[in-house]
Amino acid sequence: MAEIIAGKKACTVNPLKMSAPIGAALAFLGMDRAVPLLHGSQGCTAFGLVLFVRHFRETIPLQTTAMSEVTTILGGQENIEQALLNIKKRANPALIGLCSTGITEAKGDDVGGFLKSIRDRHAELAGTEVVFAPTPDFIGGFSDGWAKAVTAMVDALVPRSKVRTPWQVNILAGCHLTPGDLEEIRETVEAFGLTAIILPDISGSLDGHIPETFLPHTLGGTRMEDVKRMGESALTIAIGEQMRPAAELLEKKTGVPVRVFERLNGLAACDAFMALLSDLSENEVPSKYKRQRSQLQDAMLDGHFYFGEQKVAIAAEPDLLYALSHFFADMGAQVTCAVAPQDAPVLTRVAADTVRIGDLQDFEDHAAGCNLLVTHSHGRQAAARLGIPLLRAGLPTFDRLGVAHKLTVGYRGTRDFIFEVGNVFMEQLHAHEQHITPASLRANATAASAPAVDAPACAGH
């Protein structure tokens, strides 16, 4: 069990943490025909918008209630009302995801009461769901905001049902999964003859496709009609500890049983996932996954020579930190530095002796002597100063292309990740070899052919 070391610094230097409202906004971006709405100042939304645009390189339909100093003091009902009416008129979305921020939470706006009053006075909002997620900046972080948004959607949108569809499976996806990961999970579930409802599904809305025309809301993602069928599923699979509260609420509300997977990378975790789908569908594991499993075993054999005894430093959101730490531990590497932006129950099970709650300065201070740094793109300055290779993981990754399609789950994703990391370790080995030039080769050949000055005479001569 990892020891959690709480941060005691007076200020944050080179932040690792991202705010809860931004995490909630990304969750709402995983819904089809949705518009996230941040209840706060324009700056709160602007910074989040830049973060998402740089990472996904897509248009992001993120809106704000544009609170000023005066409206914050007097209350934000009028701003919320005007924002909802404008969004409905201009975009006509199926869902508006309303996320609070620190300034409005500190004021104590009764957003639930505001929404009821606005609904009663504006019949024209019919046909658009409005889901509110309380996400103050000063409590929790990115993954907490994502979890609160998913929980709020389960609470508001999933009706109670006694009907069961034996081939339908709910997937509650954590914020550490990429669109490529979600595509792989969906394909795996469907390969067993099952139907997957993924909530939220950023693989549909943020996978990099180009729409035929501009739309002021998300294109793709979890459809509203699918969310309303989640109470009829045979099983809910939650991926990441952050999804446990939403899964338990769904189980309490609808009776759908829950299975939580803390990670879906690594041989044992993938085996357990395949076995569950096989039992649920009463079908054998498809042959292509048996072959992928064999390929993963071969990759583990090939890669363990380069992973063994390597020291790794990781800074990431709690569930991603957990998954990455166990991946490296499975391959024989040592996670000697683990940093998380906020506390979470899963951190005690990270494959490291200690986990520090801190920022990228703490990460840099304790990563000296490691062979590899693993964090998002803001860790590149630390990597340059320490002279240690950086493997980018998590959000934001703005200095690499194709991050939305990166695959790290399942047999295939784990195999490819072994190759990616193993190649970094191999490159370090080659960098430490003596640089050989034609001149050095000629000098070595001359020295080898010359007689030894002090060579003793052989017996008999």
GIDAHU-V107144 format. One line per field, one symbol per residue. ss: DSSP state (2 for helix, 1 for strand, 0 for the rest). phi: phi as a letter, one per 40 degrees, with the letter a starting at -180 (. if undefined). Layout:
ss = ???
phi = ???
//
This chain:
ss = 00111000000000000002222222222010011111100222222222222222000001110000222222002222222222222200001111110222222000222222222220222000111110000000022222222222222220000000111111111000002222222222222000111110022220000000000000000102222002221111111022222222222222000111100000222222222222222000002222222222222222222220001111100222222222222200011111110000222220000111100222222200000111102222222222000111000000000022200002222222222222222222222000000222222222222000000000000
phi = .cccbccbccacbfcccbccdcccccccccbcfbbcbccacccdccccccdcccccfbcbcbbbcfcbcccccchbccccdcccccccccbfccabccbcbccccccgcccdcdcccccccbccccgbcbbbbcbcccbgadcccdccccccccccbcccabcbbccbbcbcccccccdcccccccccccccgbbbbcbcbcccbbcgcbccacbcbcbghcccccdcbcccccabbcbhccccdccccccccbgccbbbbcabbgcccccccccccccccgbccdcccccccccccccccccccccdgcbbbbbaddcccccccccccccgcbccabbbcacadcccbccacbbccabcccdccbcdgccabbacccccccccccgbcbbcagbcbbbacgccbcbbbgccccdccdcccdcccccccccccccbbdcccccccccccccccbcccccgb
//
